[in-house]
Amino acid sequence: MIKKHGENVQDAIARVKEAINEGWCNNPTGLFINSCKSGEKPKNTVDAGVKAWFESLRRERIVIAMSAGFVYTVDGEAVEIGEMMRQYPN
């Protein structure tokens, strides 16, 4: 399984962790295998563009964290990612 679908392993592990945290996964092994085969990603996957944008703001000490659709400023304020991207486009 891992040799054949090695490119999907990271996302499959993340999907299983997300499902367990949300409380709907009764069969983690089955979910892992199906996720590897299908290439399905977890819901909270950040694409490369958003990650690069976040990292540039973090280096400038504007934000300190990102989670569940929000970025957190150095002042501790939670701002939606979309709103923050409008305020600080790169």
PDB file of N, CA, C and O in Angstrom:
ATOM      1  N   MET A   1       0.830  -1.191   0.000  1.00  0.00           N
ATOM      2  CA  MET A   1       0.000   0.000   0.000  1.00  0.00           C
ATOM      3  C   MET A   1       0.874   1.255   0.000  1.00  0.00           C
ATOM      4  O   MET A   1       0.678   2.144  -0.829  1.00  0.00           O
ATOM      5  N   ILE A   2       1.812   1.332   0.899  1.00  0.00           N
ATOM      6  CA  ILE A   2       2.632   2.533   1.028  1.00  0.00           C
ATOM      7  C   ILE A   2       3.557   2.681  -0.180  1.00  0.00           C
ATOM      8  O   ILE A   2       3.781   3.797  -0.648  1.00  0.00           O
ATOM      9  N   LYS A   3       4.097   1.574  -0.689  1.00  0.00           N
ATOM     10  CA  LYS A   3       4.942   1.655  -1.881  1.00  0.00           C
ATOM     11  C   LYS A   3       4.140   2.142  -3.083  1.00  0.00           C
ATOM     12  O   LYS A   3       4.617   2.966  -3.864  1.00  0.00           O
ATOM     13  N   LYS A   4       2.940   1.637  -3.223  1.00  0.00           N
ATOM     14  CA  LYS A   4       2.119   1.970  -4.393  1.00  0.00           C
ATOM     15  C   LYS A   4       1.557   3.385  -4.320  1.00  0.00           C
ATOM     16  O   LYS A   4       1.451   4.057  -5.345  1.00  0.00           O
ATOM     17  N   HIS A   5       1.195   3.848  -3.123  1.00  0.00           N
ATOM     18  CA  HIS A   5       0.557   5.160  -2.951  1.00  0.00           C
ATOM     19  C   HIS A   5       1.348   6.048  -1.989  1.00  0.00           C
ATOM     20  O   HIS A   5       0.761   6.789  -1.200  1.00  0.00           O
ATOM     21  N   GLY A   6       2.667   5.975  -2.052  1.00  0.00           N
ATOM     22  CA  GLY A   6       3.531   6.699  -1.114  1.00  0.00           C
ATOM     23  C   GLY A   6       3.307   8.198  -1.082  1.00  0.00           C
ATOM     24  O   GLY A   6       3.475   8.823  -0.036  1.00  0.00           O
ATOM     25  N   GLU A   7       2.928   8.792  -2.222  1.00  0.00           N
ATOM     26  CA  GLU A   7       2.709  10.237  -2.269  1.00  0.00           C
ATOM     27  C   GLU A   7       1.492  10.679  -1.467  1.00  0.00           C
ATOM     28  O   GLU A   7       1.351  11.865  -1.168  1.00  0.00           O
ATOM     29  N   ASN A   8       0.607   9.744  -1.113  1.00  0.00           N
ATOM     30  CA  ASN A   8      -0.618  10.086  -0.389  1.00  0.00           C
ATOM     31  C   ASN A   8      -0.556   9.804   1.109  1.00  0.00           C
ATOM     32  O   ASN A   8      -1.499  10.111   1.838  1.00  0.00           O
ATOM     33  N   VAL A   9       0.548   9.220   1.570  1.00  0.00           N
ATOM     34  CA  VAL A   9       0.629   8.782   2.968  1.00  0.00           C
ATOM     35  C   VAL A   9       0.483   9.941   3.955  1.00  0.00           C
ATOM     36  O   VAL A   9      -0.280   9.835   4.915  1.00  0.00           O
ATOM     37  N   GLN A  10       1.201  11.043   3.736  1.00  0.00           N
ATOM     38  CA  GLN A  10       1.133  12.189   4.663  1.00  0.00           C
ATOM     39  C   GLN A  10      -0.303  12.697   4.807  1.00  0.00           C
ATOM     40  O   GLN A  10      -0.780  12.925   5.918  1.00  0.00           O
ATOM     41  N   ASP A  11      -0.992  12.872   3.662  1.00  0.00           N
ATOM     42  CA  ASP A  11      -2.367  13.367   3.699  1.00  0.00           C
ATOM     43  C   ASP A  11      -3.299  12.346   4.346  1.00  0.00           C
ATOM     44  O   ASP A  11      -4.229  12.723   5.060  1.00  0.00           O
ATOM     45  N   ALA A  12      -3.060  11.061   4.104  1.00  0.00           N
ATOM     46  CA  ALA A  12      -3.903  10.020   4.702  1.00  0.00           C
ATOM     47  C   ALA A  12      -3.754  10.016   6.225  1.00  0.00           C
ATOM     48  O   ALA A  12      -4.745   9.887   6.945  1.00  0.00           O
ATOM     49  N   ILE A  13      -2.547  10.154   6.706  1.00  0.00           N
ATOM     50  CA  ILE A  13      -2.313  10.213   8.158  1.00  0.00           C
ATOM     51  C   ILE A  13      -3.015  11.439   8.742  1.00  0.00           C
ATOM     52  O   ILE A  13      -3.672  11.349   9.778  1.00  0.00           O
ATOM     53  N   ALA A  14      -2.873  12.577   8.076  1.00  0.00           N
ATOM     54  CA  ALA A  14      -3.525  13.800   8.557  1.00  0.00           C
ATOM     55  C   ALA A  14      -5.037  13.643   8.568  1.00  0.00           C
ATOM     56  O   ALA A  14      -5.704  14.121   9.485  1.00  0.00           O
ATOM     57  N   ARG A  15      -5.585  12.972   7.547  1.00  0.00           N
ATOM     58  CA  ARG A  15      -7.038  12.763   7.488  1.00  0.00           C
ATOM     59  C   ARG A  15      -7.515  11.883   8.639  1.00  0.00           C
ATOM     60  O   ARG A  15      -8.550  12.159   9.246  1.00  0.00           O
ATOM     61  N   VAL A  16      -6.766  10.830   8.940  1.00  0.00           N
ATOM     62  CA  VAL A  16      -7.143   9.946  10.055  1.00  0.00           C
ATOM     63  C   VAL A  16      -7.078  10.701  11.377  1.00  0.00           C
ATOM     64  O   VAL A  16      -7.980  10.567  12.204  1.00  0.00           O
ATOM     65  N   LYS A  17      -6.034  11.485  11.591  1.00  0.00           N
ATOM     66  CA  LYS A  17      -5.927  12.274  12.826  1.00  0.00           C
ATOM     67  C   LYS A  17      -7.100  13.242  12.952  1.00  0.00           C
ATOM     68  O   LYS A  17      -7.687  13.382  14.025  1.00  0.00           O
ATOM     69  N   GLU A  18      -7.436  13.907  11.848  1.00  0.00           N
ATOM     70  CA  GLU A  18      -8.552  14.848  11.853  1.00  0.00           C
ATOM     71  C   GLU A  18      -9.860  14.128  12.181  1.00  0.00           C
ATOM     72  O   GLU A  18     -10.662  14.624  12.972  1.00  0.00           O
ATOM     73  N   ALA A  19     -10.074  12.968  11.577  1.00  0.00           N
ATOM     74  CA  ALA A  19     -11.307  12.204  11.811  1.00  0.00           C
ATOM     75  C   ALA A  19     -11.410  11.736  13.265  1.00  0.00           C
ATOM     76  O   ALA A  19     -12.489  11.760  13.856  1.00  0.00           O
ATOM     77  N   ILE A  20     -10.293  11.315  13.826  1.00  0.00           N
ATOM     78  CA  ILE A  20     -10.292  10.878  15.232  1.00  0.00           C
ATOM     79  C   ILE A  20     -10.602  12.061  16.144  1.00  0.00           C
ATOM     80  O   ILE A  20     -11.391  11.936  17.081  1.00  0.00           O
ATOM     81  N   ASN A  21      -9.978  13.214  15.870  1.00  0.00           N
ATOM     82  CA  ASN A  21     -10.238  14.407  16.680  1.00  0.00           C
ATOM     83  C   ASN A  21     -11.679  14.872  16.584  1.00  0.00           C
ATOM     84  O   ASN A  21     -12.231  15.393  17.554  1.00  0.00           O
ATOM     85  N   GLU A  22     -12.300  14.686  15.406  1.00  0.00           N
ATOM     86  CA  GLU A  22     -13.698  15.073  15.223  1.00  0.00           C
ATOM     87  C   GLU A  22     -14.653  14.025  15.778  1.00  0.00           C
ATOM     88  O   GLU A  22     -15.846  14.291  15.930  1.00  0.00           O
ATOM     89  N   GLY A  23     -14.137  12.830  16.083  1.00  0.00           N
ATOM     90  CA  GLY A  23     -14.940  11.792  16.717  1.00  0.00           C
ATOM     91  C   GLY A  23     -15.800  10.953  15.789  1.00  0.00           C
ATOM     92  O   GLY A  23     -16.730  10.297  16.259  1.00  0.00           O
ATOM     93  N   TRP A  24     -15.529  10.947  14.490  1.00  0.00           N
ATOM     94  CA  TRP A  24     -16.377  10.159  13.595  1.00  0.00           C
ATOM     95  C   TRP A  24     -15.677   8.948  13.008  1.00  0.00           C
ATOM     96  O   TRP A  24     -16.275   8.239  12.200  1.00  0.00           O
ATOM     97  N   CYS A  25     -14.441   8.684  13.380  1.00  0.00           N
ATOM     98  CA  CYS A  25     -13.685   7.566  12.803  1.00  0.00           C
ATOM     99  C   CYS A  25     -13.755   6.347  13.712  1.00  0.00           C
ATOM    100  O   CYS A  25     -13.207   6.349  14.814  1.00  0.00           O
ATOM    101  N   ASN A  26     -14.443   5.296  13.235  1.00  0.00           N
ATOM    102  CA  ASN A  26     -14.522   4.047  13.986  1.00  0.00           C
ATOM    103  C   ASN A  26     -13.474   3.044  13.527  1.00  0.00           C
ATOM    104  O   ASN A  26     -13.168   2.094  14.248  1.00  0.00           O
ATOM    105  N   ASN A  27     -12.921   3.245  12.334  1.00  0.00           N
ATOM    106  CA  ASN A  27     -11.958   2.311  11.754  1.00  0.00           C
ATOM    107  C   ASN A  27     -10.790   3.093  11.148  1.00  0.00           C
ATOM    108  O   ASN A  27     -10.763   3.309   9.937  1.00  0.00           O
ATOM    109  N   PRO A  28      -9.832   3.518  11.964  1.00  0.00           N
ATOM    110  CA  PRO A  28      -8.714   4.310  11.455  1.00  0.00           C
ATOM    111  C   PRO A  28      -7.907   3.603  10.363  1.00  0.00           C
ATOM    112  O   PRO A  28      -7.465   4.241   9.408  1.00  0.00           O
ATOM    113  N   THR A  29      -7.716   2.301  10.498  1.00  0.00           N
ATOM    114  CA  THR A  29      -6.941   1.558   9.494  1.00  0.00           C
ATOM    115  C   THR A  29      -7.644   1.593   8.145  1.00  0.00           C
ATOM    116  O   THR A  29      -7.011   1.832   7.116  1.00  0.00           O
ATOM    117  N   GLY A  30      -8.944   1.357   8.148  1.00  0.00           N
ATOM    118  CA  GLY A  30      -9.714   1.390   6.906  1.00  0.00           C
ATOM    119  C   GLY A  30      -9.707   2.777   6.279  1.00  0.00           C
ATOM    120  O   GLY A  30      -9.566   2.917   5.064  1.00  0.00           O
ATOM    121  N   LEU A  31      -9.861   3.801   7.113  1.00  0.00           N
ATOM    122  CA  LEU A  31      -9.839   5.168   6.609  1.00  0.00           C
ATOM    123  C   LEU A  31      -8.468   5.495   6.020  1.00  0.00           C
ATOM    124  O   LEU A  31      -8.384   6.156   4.985  1.00  0.00           O
ATOM    125  N   PHE A  32      -7.397   5.042   6.667  1.00  0.00           N
ATOM    126  CA  PHE A  32      -6.047   5.264   6.155  1.00  0.00           C
ATOM    127  C   PHE A  32      -5.871   4.605   4.788  1.00  0.00           C
ATOM    128  O   PHE A  32      -5.367   5.231   3.856  1.00  0.00           O
ATOM    129  N   ILE A  33      -6.282   3.354   4.666  1.00  0.00           N
ATOM    130  CA  ILE A  33      -6.137   2.629   3.402  1.00  0.00           C
ATOM    131  C   ILE A  33      -6.941   3.301   2.297  1.00  0.00           C
ATOM    132  O   ILE A  33      -6.430   3.512   1.198  1.00  0.00           O
ATOM    133  N   ASN A  34      -8.193   3.639   2.581  1.00  0.00           N
ATOM    134  CA  ASN A  34      -9.028   4.295   1.574  1.00  0.00           C
ATOM    135  C   ASN A  34      -8.482   5.665   1.191  1.00  0.00           C
ATOM    136  O   ASN A  34      -8.533   6.047   0.021  1.00  0.00           O
ATOM    137  N   SER A  35      -7.961   6.406   2.164  1.00  0.00           N
ATOM    138  CA  SER A  35      -7.403   7.720   1.879  1.00  0.00           C
ATOM    139  C   SER A  35      -6.137   7.609   1.039  1.00  0.00           C
ATOM    140  O   SER A  35      -5.906   8.434   0.155  1.00  0.00           O
ATOM    141  N   CYS A  36      -5.321   6.603   1.304  1.00  0.00           N
ATOM    142  CA  CYS A  36      -4.123   6.372   0.487  1.00  0.00           C
ATOM    143  C   CYS A  36      -4.515   6.062  -0.950  1.00  0.00           C
ATOM    144  O   CYS A  36      -3.943   6.614  -1.889  1.00  0.00           O
ATOM    145  N   LYS A  37      -5.486   5.182  -1.118  1.00  0.00           N
ATOM    146  CA  LYS A  37      -5.901   4.785  -2.460  1.00  0.00           C
ATOM    147  C   LYS A  37      -6.532   5.941  -3.231  1.00  0.00           C
ATOM    148  O   LYS A  37      -6.251   6.132  -4.414  1.00  0.00           O
ATOM    149  N   SER A  38      -7.379   6.705  -2.560  1.00  0.00           N
ATOM    150  CA  SER A  38      -8.125   7.759  -3.253  1.00  0.00           C
ATOM    151  C   SER A  38      -7.362   9.080  -3.338  1.00  0.00           C
ATOM    152  O   SER A  38      -7.663   9.921  -4.185  1.00  0.00           O
ATOM    153  N   GLY A  39      -6.379   9.261  -2.464  1.00  0.00           N
ATOM    154  CA  GLY A  39      -5.642  10.528  -2.437  1.00  0.00           C
ATOM    155  C   GLY A  39      -6.421  11.637  -1.751  1.00  0.00           C
ATOM    156  O   GLY A  39      -6.079  12.813  -1.874  1.00  0.00           O
ATOM    157  N   GLU A  40      -7.468  11.261  -1.027  1.00  0.00           N
ATOM    158  CA  GLU A  40      -8.295  12.268  -0.348  1.00  0.00           C
ATOM    159  C   GLU A  40      -7.500  12.955   0.749  1.00  0.00           C
ATOM    160  O   GLU A  40      -6.771  12.315   1.506  1.00  0.00           O
ATOM    161  N   LYS A  41      -7.654  14.264   0.818  1.00  0.00           N
ATOM    162  CA  LYS A  41      -6.914  15.089   1.779  1.00  0.00           C
ATOM    163  C   LYS A  41      -7.815  15.475   2.950  1.00  0.00           C
ATOM    164  O   LYS A  41      -9.039  15.436   2.828  1.00  0.00           O
ATOM    165  N   PRO A  42      -7.218  15.848   4.085  1.00  0.00           N
ATOM    166  CA  PRO A  42      -8.035  16.334   5.199  1.00  0.00           C
ATOM    167  C   PRO A  42      -8.661  17.678   4.840  1.00  0.00           C
ATOM    168  O   PRO A  42      -8.184  18.372   3.943  1.00  0.00           O
ATOM    169  N   LYS A  43      -9.722  18.038   5.538  1.00  0.00           N
ATOM    170  CA  LYS A  43     -10.432  19.289   5.259  1.00  0.00           C
ATOM    171  C   LYS A  43      -9.574  20.513   5.517  1.00  0.00           C
ATOM    172  O   LYS A  43      -9.691  21.511   4.806  1.00  0.00           O
ATOM    173  N   ASN A  44      -8.727  20.453   6.506  1.00  0.00           N
ATOM    174  CA  ASN A  44      -7.954  21.623   6.914  1.00  0.00           C
ATOM    175  C   ASN A  44      -6.581  21.691   6.264  1.00  0.00           C
ATOM    176  O   ASN A  44      -5.620  22.134   6.894  1.00  0.00           O
ATOM    177  N   THR A  45      -6.475  21.259   5.016  1.00  0.00           N
ATOM    178  CA  THR A  45      -5.202  21.309   4.317  1.00  0.00           C
ATOM    179  C   THR A  45      -4.937  22.716   3.810  1.00  0.00           C
ATOM    180  O   THR A  45      -5.810  23.347   3.214  1.00  0.00           O
ATOM    181  N   VAL A  46      -3.745  23.195   4.047  1.00  0.00           N
ATOM    182  CA  VAL A  46      -3.340  24.521   3.595  1.00  0.00           C
ATOM    183  C   VAL A  46      -2.573  24.357   2.288  1.00  0.00           C
ATOM    184  O   VAL A  46      -1.639  23.559   2.206  1.00  0.00           O
ATOM    185  N   ASP A  47      -2.973  25.121   1.259  1.00  0.00           N
ATOM    186  CA  ASP A  47      -2.246  25.002   0.000  1.00  0.00           C
ATOM    187  C   ASP A  47      -0.930  25.777   0.070  1.00  0.00           C
ATOM    188  O   ASP A  47      -0.711  26.570   0.987  1.00  0.00           O
ATOM    189  N   ALA A  48      -0.068  25.540  -0.900  1.00  0.00           N
ATOM    190  CA  ALA A  48       1.284  26.104  -0.882  1.00  0.00           C
ATOM    191  C   ALA A  48       1.277  27.629  -0.908  1.00  0.00           C
ATOM    192  O   ALA A  48       2.115  28.257  -0.262  1.00  0.00           O
ATOM    193  N   GLY A  49       0.342  28.237  -1.647  1.00  0.00           N
ATOM    194  CA  GLY A  49       0.282  29.694  -1.721  1.00  0.00           C
ATOM    195  C   GLY A  49      -0.053  30.335  -0.389  1.00  0.00           C
ATOM    196  O   GLY A  49       0.560  31.330  -0.004  1.00  0.00           O
ATOM    197  N   VAL A  50      -1.022  29.770   0.317  1.00  0.00           N
ATOM    198  CA  VAL A  50      -1.401  30.305   1.630  1.00  0.00           C
ATOM    199  C   VAL A  50      -0.264  30.092   2.617  1.00  0.00           C
ATOM    200  O   VAL A  50       0.016  30.957   3.448  1.00  0.00           O
ATOM    201  N   LYS A  51       0.382  28.953   2.526  1.00  0.00           N
ATOM    202  CA  LYS A  51       1.496  28.677   3.436  1.00  0.00           C
ATOM    203  C   LYS A  51       2.635  29.676   3.221  1.00  0.00           C
ATOM    204  O   LYS A  51       3.201  30.189   4.186  1.00  0.00           O
ATOM    205  N   ALA A  52       2.969  29.949   1.971  1.00  0.00           N
ATOM    206  CA  ALA A  52       4.035  30.911   1.675  1.00  0.00           C
ATOM    207  C   ALA A  52       3.648  32.307   2.160  1.00  0.00           C
ATOM    208  O   ALA A  52       4.477  33.022   2.724  1.00  0.00           O
ATOM    209  N   TRP A  53       2.386  32.696   1.941  1.00  0.00           N
ATOM    210  CA  TRP A  53       1.897  34.000   2.409  1.00  0.00           C
ATOM    211  C   TRP A  53       2.019  34.096   3.926  1.00  0.00           C
ATOM    212  O   TRP A  53       2.517  35.091   4.453  1.00  0.00           O
ATOM    213  N   PHE A  54       1.557  33.048   4.633  1.00  0.00           N
ATOM    214  CA  PHE A  54       1.623  33.032   6.091  1.00  0.00           C
ATOM    215  C   PHE A  54       3.069  33.127   6.575  1.00  0.00           C
ATOM    216  O   PHE A  54       3.368  33.895   7.489  1.00  0.00           O
ATOM    217  N   GLU A  55       3.960  32.354   5.970  1.00  0.00           N
ATOM    218  CA  GLU A  55       5.363  32.359   6.392  1.00  0.00           C
ATOM    219  C   GLU A  55       5.993  33.735   6.204  1.00  0.00           C
ATOM    220  O   GLU A  55       6.806  34.158   7.026  1.00  0.00           O
ATOM    221  N   SER A  56       5.627  34.438   5.130  1.00  0.00           N
ATOM    222  CA  SER A  56       6.191  35.782   4.930  1.00  0.00           C
ATOM    223  C   SER A  56       5.689  36.746   6.003  1.00  0.00           C
ATOM    224  O   SER A  56       6.452  37.586   6.479  1.00  0.00           O
ATOM    225  N   LEU A  57       4.414  36.636   6.392  1.00  0.00           N
ATOM    226  CA  LEU A  57       3.891  37.494   7.466  1.00  0.00           C
ATOM    227  C   LEU A  57       4.491  37.112   8.813  1.00  0.00           C
ATOM    228  O   LEU A  57       4.720  37.973   9.662  1.00  0.00           O
ATOM    229  N   ARG A  58       4.745  35.830   9.005  1.00  0.00           N
ATOM    230  CA  ARG A  58       5.353  35.387  10.263  1.00  0.00           C
ATOM    231  C   ARG A  58       6.776  35.924  10.384  1.00  0.00           C
ATOM    232  O   ARG A  58       7.183  36.354  11.464  1.00  0.00           O
ATOM    233  N   ARG A  59       7.532  35.905   9.298  1.00  0.00           N
ATOM    234  CA  ARG A  59       8.898  36.450   9.321  1.00  0.00           C
ATOM    235  C   ARG A  59       8.897  37.947   9.622  1.00  0.00           C
ATOM    236  O   ARG A  59       9.831  38.464  10.235  1.00  0.00           O
ATOM    237  N   GLU A  60       7.841  38.642   9.186  1.00  0.00           N
ATOM    238  CA  GLU A  60       7.729  40.084   9.445  1.00  0.00           C
ATOM    239  C   GLU A  60       7.138  40.368  10.830  1.00  0.00           C
ATOM    240  O   GLU A  60       6.957  41.525  11.209  1.00  0.00           O
ATOM    241  N   ARG A  61       6.838  39.292  11.588  1.00  0.00           N
ATOM    242  CA  ARG A  61       6.283  39.371  12.939  1.00  0.00           C
ATOM    243  C   ARG A  61       4.915  40.058  12.983  1.00  0.00           C
ATOM    244  O   ARG A  61       4.607  40.824  13.896  1.00  0.00           O
ATOM    245  N   ILE A  62       4.111  39.757  11.965  1.00  0.00           N
ATOM    246  CA  ILE A  62       2.738  40.262  11.919  1.00  0.00           C
ATOM    247  C   ILE A  62       1.791  39.218  12.507  1.00  0.00           C
ATOM    248  O   ILE A  62       0.841  39.558  13.213  1.00  0.00           O
ATOM    249  N   VAL A  63       2.056  37.943  12.209  1.00  0.00           N
ATOM    250  CA  VAL A  63       1.237  36.847  12.728  1.00  0.00           C
ATOM    251  C   VAL A  63       2.132  35.847  13.440  1.00  0.00           C
ATOM    252  O   VAL A  63       3.344  35.798  13.226  1.00  0.00           O
ATOM    253  N   ILE A  64       1.487  35.035  14.310  1.00  0.00           N
ATOM    254  CA  ILE A  64       2.270  34.021  15.022  1.00  0.00           C
ATOM    255  C   ILE A  64       1.756  32.607  14.797  1.00  0.00           C
ATOM    256  O   ILE A  64       2.502  31.647  14.991  1.00  0.00           O
ATOM    257  N   ALA A  65       0.478  32.457  14.386  1.00  0.00           N
ATOM    258  CA  ALA A  65      -0.076  31.120  14.206  1.00  0.00           C
ATOM    259  C   ALA A  65      -1.240  31.158  13.224  1.00  0.00           C
ATOM    260  O   ALA A  65      -1.815  32.211  12.950  1.00  0.00           O
ATOM    261  N   MET A  66      -1.575  29.960  12.695  1.00  0.00           N
ATOM    262  CA  MET A  66      -2.708  29.815  11.789  1.00  0.00           C
ATOM    263  C   MET A  66      -3.404  28.509  12.128  1.00  0.00           C
ATOM    264  O   MET A  66      -2.758  27.468  12.247  1.00  0.00           O
ATOM    265  N   SER A  67      -4.730  28.560  12.284  1.00  0.00           N
ATOM    266  CA  SER A  67      -5.480  27.359  12.606  1.00  0.00           C
ATOM    267  C   SER A  67      -6.949  27.546  12.279  1.00  0.00           C
ATOM    268  O   SER A  67      -7.530  28.594  12.563  1.00  0.00           O
ATOM    269  N   ALA A  68      -7.544  26.527  11.683  1.00  0.00           N
ATOM    270  CA  ALA A  68      -8.987  26.461  11.437  1.00  0.00           C
ATOM    271  C   ALA A  68      -9.552  27.716  10.773  1.00  0.00           C
ATOM    272  O   ALA A  68     -10.596  28.223  11.184  1.00  0.00           O
ATOM    273  N   GLY A  69      -8.868  28.211   9.755  1.00  0.00           N
ATOM    274  CA  GLY A  69      -9.372  29.356   9.011  1.00  0.00           C
ATOM    275  C   GLY A  69      -9.064  30.711   9.608  1.00  0.00           C
ATOM    276  O   GLY A  69      -9.553  31.726   9.112  1.00  0.00           O
ATOM    277  N   PHE A  70      -8.270  30.755  10.653  1.00  0.00           N
ATOM    278  CA  PHE A  70      -7.908  32.014  11.304  1.00  0.00           C
ATOM    279  C   PHE A  70      -6.398  32.130  11.407  1.00  0.00           C
ATOM    280  O   PHE A  70      -5.690  31.129  11.518  1.00  0.00           O
ATOM    281  N   VAL A  71      -5.912  33.368  11.369  1.00  0.00           N
ATOM    282  CA  VAL A  71      -4.522  33.645  11.720  1.00  0.00           C
ATOM    283  C   VAL A  71      -4.546  34.452  13.006  1.00  0.00           C
ATOM    284  O   VAL A  71      -5.488  35.198  13.271  1.00  0.00           O
ATOM    285  N   TYR A  72      -3.521  34.297  13.781  1.00  0.00           N
ATOM    286  CA  TYR A  72      -3.439  34.966  15.072  1.00  0.00           C
ATOM    287  C   TYR A  72      -2.294  35.962  15.031  1.00  0.00           C
ATOM    288  O   TYR A  72      -1.151  35.610  14.741  1.00  0.00           O
ATOM    289  N   THR A  73      -2.622  37.209  15.326  1.00  0.00           N
ATOM    290  CA  THR A  73      -1.621  38.275  15.282  1.00  0.00           C
ATOM    291  C   THR A  73      -0.754  38.219  16.533  1.00  0.00           C
ATOM    292  O   THR A  73      -1.051  37.485  17.475  1.00  0.00           O
ATOM    293  N   VAL A  74       0.310  38.994  16.530  1.00  0.00           N
ATOM    294  CA  VAL A  74       1.199  39.036  17.692  1.00  0.00           C
ATOM    295  C   VAL A  74       0.489  39.620  18.909  1.00  0.00           C
ATOM    296  O   VAL A  74       0.929  39.417  20.040  1.00  0.00           O
ATOM    297  N   ASP A  75      -0.612  40.347  18.683  1.00  0.00           N
ATOM    298  CA  ASP A  75      -1.407  40.899  19.780  1.00  0.00           C
ATOM    299  C   ASP A  75      -2.413  39.887  20.325  1.00  0.00           C
ATOM    300  O   ASP A  75      -3.132  40.185  21.279  1.00  0.00           O
ATOM    301  N   GLY A  76      -2.471  38.687  19.726  1.00  0.00           N
ATOM    302  CA  GLY A  76      -3.400  37.659  20.164  1.00  0.00           C
ATOM    303  C   GLY A  76      -4.765  37.744  19.521  1.00  0.00           C
ATOM    304  O   GLY A  76      -5.677  37.019  19.918  1.00  0.00           O
ATOM    305  N   GLU A  77      -4.928  38.609  18.539  1.00  0.00           N
ATOM    306  CA  GLU A  77      -6.209  38.767  17.858  1.00  0.00           C
ATOM    307  C   GLU A  77      -6.366  37.677  16.791  1.00  0.00           C
ATOM    308  O   GLU A  77      -5.435  37.409  16.033  1.00  0.00           O
ATOM    309  N   ALA A  78      -7.556  37.047  16.736  1.00  0.00           N
ATOM    310  CA  ALA A  78      -7.866  36.055  15.713  1.00  0.00           C
ATOM    311  C   ALA A  78      -8.557  36.753  14.550  1.00  0.00           C
ATOM    312  O   ALA A  78      -9.583  37.409  14.735  1.00  0.00           O
ATOM    313  N   VAL A  79      -7.998  36.613  13.353  1.00  0.00           N
ATOM    314  CA  VAL A  79      -8.536  37.254  12.158  1.00  0.00           C
ATOM    315  C   VAL A  79      -8.720  36.174  11.097  1.00  0.00           C
ATOM    316  O   VAL A  79      -7.838  35.335  10.910  1.00  0.00           O
ATOM    317  N   GLU A  80      -9.865  36.185  10.395  1.00  0.00           N
ATOM    318  CA  GLU A  80     -10.089  35.209   9.336  1.00  0.00           C
ATOM    319  C   GLU A  80      -9.003  35.346   8.274  1.00  0.00           C
ATOM    320  O   GLU A  80      -8.557  36.452   7.969  1.00  0.00           O
ATOM    321  N   ILE A  81      -8.587  34.229   7.721  1.00  0.00           N
ATOM    322  CA  ILE A  81      -7.509  34.247   6.731  1.00  0.00           C
ATOM    323  C   ILE A  81      -7.843  35.158   5.556  1.00  0.00           C
ATOM    324  O   ILE A  81      -6.997  35.937   5.116  1.00  0.00           O
ATOM    325  N   GLY A  82      -9.070  35.068   5.044  1.00  0.00           N
ATOM    326  CA  GLY A  82      -9.467  35.902   3.917  1.00  0.00           C
ATOM    327  C   GLY A  82      -9.348  37.382   4.213  1.00  0.00           C
ATOM    328  O   GLY A  82      -8.873  38.150   3.377  1.00  0.00           O
ATOM    329  N   GLU A  83      -9.773  37.786   5.395  1.00  0.00           N
ATOM    330  CA  GLU A  83      -9.673  39.191   5.789  1.00  0.00           C
ATOM    331  C   GLU A  83      -8.212  39.618   5.915  1.00  0.00           C
ATOM    332  O   GLU A  83      -7.837  40.700   5.464  1.00  0.00           O
ATOM    333  N   MET A  84      -7.405  38.780   6.518  1.00  0.00           N
ATOM    334  CA  MET A  84      -5.989  39.105   6.674  1.00  0.00           C
ATOM    335  C   MET A  84      -5.300  39.182   5.320  1.00  0.00           C
ATOM    336  O   MET A  84      -4.417  40.017   5.126  1.00  0.00           O
ATOM    337  N   MET A  85      -5.690  38.320   4.375  1.00  0.00           N
ATOM    338  CA  MET A  85      -5.101  38.364   3.033  1.00  0.00           C
ATOM    339  C   MET A  85      -5.491  39.644   2.308  1.00  0.00           C
ATOM    340  O   MET A  85      -4.722  40.144   1.486  1.00  0.00           O
ATOM    341  N   ARG A  86      -6.661  40.177   2.596  1.00  0.00           N
ATOM    342  CA  ARG A  86      -7.050  41.462   2.005  1.00  0.00           C
ATOM    343  C   ARG A  86      -6.225  42.605   2.614  1.00  0.00           C
ATOM    344  O   ARG A  86      -5.849  43.548   1.918  1.00  0.00           O
ATOM    345  N   GLN A  87      -5.951  42.509   3.910  1.00  0.00           N
ATOM    346  CA  GLN A  87      -5.169  43.552   4.575  1.00  0.00           C
ATOM    347  C   GLN A  87      -3.693  43.504   4.197  1.00  0.00           C
ATOM    348  O   GLN A  87      -3.039  44.541   4.088  1.00  0.00           O
ATOM    349  N   TYR A  88      -3.175  42.303   3.999  1.00  0.00           N
ATOM    350  CA  TYR A  88      -1.758  42.115   3.717  1.00  0.00           C
ATOM    351  C   TYR A  88      -1.548  41.229   2.481  1.00  0.00           C
ATOM    352  O   TYR A  88      -1.052  40.110   2.605  1.00  0.00           O
ATOM    353  N   PRO A  89      -1.919  41.716   1.299  1.00  0.00           N
ATOM    354  CA  PRO A  89      -1.645  40.908   0.102  1.00  0.00           C
ATOM    355  C   PRO A  89      -0.159  40.935  -0.213  1.00  0.00           C
ATOM    356  O   PRO A  89       0.507  41.944   0.019  1.00  0.00           O
ATOM    357  N   ASN A  90       0.357  39.859  -0.729  1.00  0.00           N
ATOM    358  CA  ASN A  90       1.789  39.833  -1.091  1.00  0.00           C
ATOM    359  C   ASN A  90       1.958  39.952  -2.572  1.00  0.00           C
ATOM    360  O   ASN A  90       3.085  39.949  -3.067  1.00  0.00           O
TER     361      ASN A  90
END
